Amino acid sequence: MFFRKLATMFNNSPANVTRRSSSNKETSSAIGVRSTLVSVAANAILAAIKGIAGILGNSYALIADAIESAFDIVSSLVVMGGLKIAAVPPDEDHPYGHGKAEPLAAMVVAIALFTAAVAIAIESIREIETPHHAPAAFTLIVLVGVIIVKEGLFRFVFRVGQAVESTALKVDAWHHRSDALTSAAAFVGISIALIGGAGYESADDWAALFAACVILFNACRLILPAINEIMDAAPNPAIRDEARRVASGVAGVVALEKCIVRKMGLEYYVDFHVVVDGSISVHDGHDIAHRVKDAIRQSNPRISDVLIHIEPHDH
């Protein structure tokens, strides 16, 4: 039942996800939370399967894989918490809302991924230096199933993350891709150990060490977008270009000057300098500003607020 439902979710088209996520922040957050719950359930099942198979099959690479899946459960719960907090409406203490909780969750997840990589690398080196038996052949079958499920989870969660433009979800998706890579590395290492025979038993542990390096690289790479978002780095230029295009079509707008866009969790905030005829009344200039604001917000429901500064145009 679970995997049938999972397969159905994998088949959701990006267009469908985008249409569902574009209505408002609450909808985007709810979609993100649902995808995260799928991740939690899948990781719990896979962690148990990989841990048991790794212990019974004498494969540290598979045990390392299970450890990463366990970390993924925690990270997915952090992402889910971040998405829920980000959806909380503005209040007196947080007049701009709670959107920063989303990139903060992404940072926590990336740091957790970094920590898991270091732990796996240390244990892999210890296992390489310790003589032991080669892994059991049945562990290869487990790894094939893990790779298929994990790659499917990556594609599903990353697609949702792109649709709702969530940094935390994209980081969570790369956890799944990292898990698929570590499983692939484990498959290669166990295969070498089985084919090579005596003297090749540590190939499994070298595979775990390689997987740790891949995870470490991804952790460092994934933390940068979260840092940029917390520091109000400019989002996709297409957001700004579309806002300018819409504003320029509003009656009474003579020209457009500065346009600044920043991302706050799952929403955008726009600051605009709009040039109007300098001879019109303050009331008319105020009306033009409101029309520009309404037009931009209607063009993109993810834009939460638009701050308009009116500049006079002297003939």
Long-range contacts (C-beta under 8 A, 24 or more apart in sequence): 2-41, 2-45, 3-149, 6-38, 6-42, 6-149, 6-152, 6-153, 7-152, 9-35, 9-38, 9-156, 10-152, 10-155, 10-156, 12-156, 12-159, 14-159, 14-162, 14-163, 17-159, 17-160, 17-163, 17-164, 18-163, 21-160, 21-163, 21-164, 22-301, 22-302, 23-301, 24-301, 25-86, 25-87, 25-265, 25-266, 25-267, 25-302, 25-304, 26-87, 28-87, 28-164, 28-166, 28-266, 28-302, 29-83, 29-84, 29-86, 29-87, 29-164, 29-266, 30-87, 31-160, 31-163, 31-164, 32-79, 32-80, 32-83, 32-160, 32-161, 32-164, 32-166, 32-168, 32-169, 32-266, 33-80, 33-83, 33-84, 35-156, 35-157, 35-160, 35-161, 35-169, 36-76, 36-77, 36-79, 36-80, 36-83, 36-157, 36-169, 36-172, 37-80, 38-153, 38-156, 38-157, 39-72, 39-76, 39-153, 39-157, 39-172, 39-175, 39-176, 40-73, 40-76, 40-77, 40-80, 42-149, 42-153, 43-69, 43-70, 43-72, 43-73, 43-76, 44-73, 46-146, 46-149, 46-150, 46-179, 47-72, 47-73, 49-142, 49-145, 49-146, 50-142, 50-146, 53-138, 53-139, 53-142, 54-139, 56-136, 57-135, 57-136, 57-138, 57-139, 57-142, 58-132, 58-133, 58-134, 58-135, 58-136, 59-135, 59-136, 59-139, 59-186, 59-190, 59-204, 60-123, 60-124, 60-127, 60-204, 60-205, 60-208, 61-135, 61-182, 61-185, 61-186, 61-189, 61-190, 61-204, 61-205, 61-207, 61-208, 61-211, 62-135, 62-139, 62-142, 62-143, 62-186, 62-190, 64-120, 64-123, 64-124, 64-182, 64-186, 64-208, 64-211, 64-212, 65-143, 65-146, 65-179, 65-182, 65-183, 65-186, 65-211, 67-116, 67-119, 67-120, 68-116, 68-120, 68-175, 68-178, 68-179, 68-182, 68-215, 69-179, 71-112, 71-113, 71-115, 71-116, 71-175, 72-172, 72-175, 72-176, 72-179, 74-112, 75-108, 75-109, 75-112, 75-113, 75-171, 75-172, 75-175, 76-172, 76-175, 78-105, 78-108, 78-109, 78-112, 79-105, 79-106, 79-109, 79-168, 79-169, 79-171, 79-172, 81-105, 82-106, 82-108, 82-168, 83-166, 83-168, 83-169, 83-266, 86-265, 86-266, 87-265, 87-266, 96-264, 96-269, 97-264, 97-265, 97-267, 97-304, 98-265, 99-263, 99-264, 99-265, 99-266, 99-267, 100-230, 100-264, 100-265, 101-265, 102-166, 102-167, 102-168, 102-229, 102-265, 102-266, 103-167, 103-168, 103-225, 103-226, 103-227, 103-229, 103-230, 103-265, 104-226, 104-230, 105-168, 106-167, 106-168, 106-170, 106-171, 106-222, 106-223, 106-225, 106-226, 106-229, 107-223, 107-226, 107-227, 107-230, 109-168, 109-171, 109-172, 109-175, 109-222, 110-171, 110-219, 110-222, 110-223, 110-226, 111-219, 111-223, 113-171, 113-175, 113-178, 113-215, 113-218, 113-219, 113-222, 114-216, 114-219, 114-220, 114-223, 116-215, 117-212, 117-213, 117-215, 117-216, 117-219, 118-212, 118-216, 120-208, 120-209, 120-211, 120-212, 120-215, 121-209, 121-212, 121-213, 121-216, 123-208, 124-205, 124-206, 124-208, 124-209, 124-212, 125-209, 127-202, 127-205, 127-208, 128-202, 128-205, 128-206, 128-209, 131-201, 132-201, 133-201, 134-193, 134-194, 134-197, 134-200, 134-201, 134-204, 135-190, 135-193, 135-194, 135-204, 137-194, 139-186, 139-190, 140-187, 140-190, 140-191, 140-194, 143-183, 143-184, 143-186, 143-187, 143-190, 144-187, 146-179, 146-180, 146-183, 147-180, 147-183, 147-184, 147-187, 150-176, 150-177, 150-179, 150-180, 150-183, 151-176, 151-177, 151-180, 154-180, 164-266, 165-235, 165-263, 165-266, 165-302, 166-266, 167-225, 167-226, 167-229, 168-226, 170-222, 170-225, 171-222, 171-225, 171-226, 174-218, 174-222, 177-218, 178-214, 178-215, 178-218, 181-211, 181-214, 181-215, 182-208, 182-211, 182-212, 182-214, 182-215, 185-210, 185-211, 185-214, 186-211, 229-263, 232-262, 232-263, 234-260, 234-261, 234-262, 235-261, 235-262, 235-263, 235-268, 239-268, 239-300, 239-303, 240-270, 242-299, 242-300, 243-270, 243-272, 243-296, 243-299, 243-300, 243-303, 243-306, 246-295, 246-296, 246-299, 247-272, 247-274, 247-292, 247-295, 247-296, 249-295, 250-288, 250-291, 250-292, 250-295, 251-288, 251-291, 252-276, 252-277, 252-280, 252-284, 252-287, 252-288, 252-291, 253-288, 253-292, 254-313, 255-313, 257-311, 264-304, 266-302, 267-302, 267-303, 267-304, 268-300, 268-302, 268-303, 268-304, 269-303, 269-304, 269-305, 269-306, 269-307, 270-296, 270-303, 270-305, 270-306, 270-307, 271-306, 271-307, 271-309, 272-296, 272-306, 272-307, 272-308, 272-309, 273-309, 273-311, 274-308, 274-309, 274-310, 274-311, 275-310, 275-311, 275-312, 275-313, 276-310, 276-311, 276-312, 276-313, 277-312, 277-313, 278-312, 278-313, 278-314, 278-315, 279-315, 285-310, 286-310
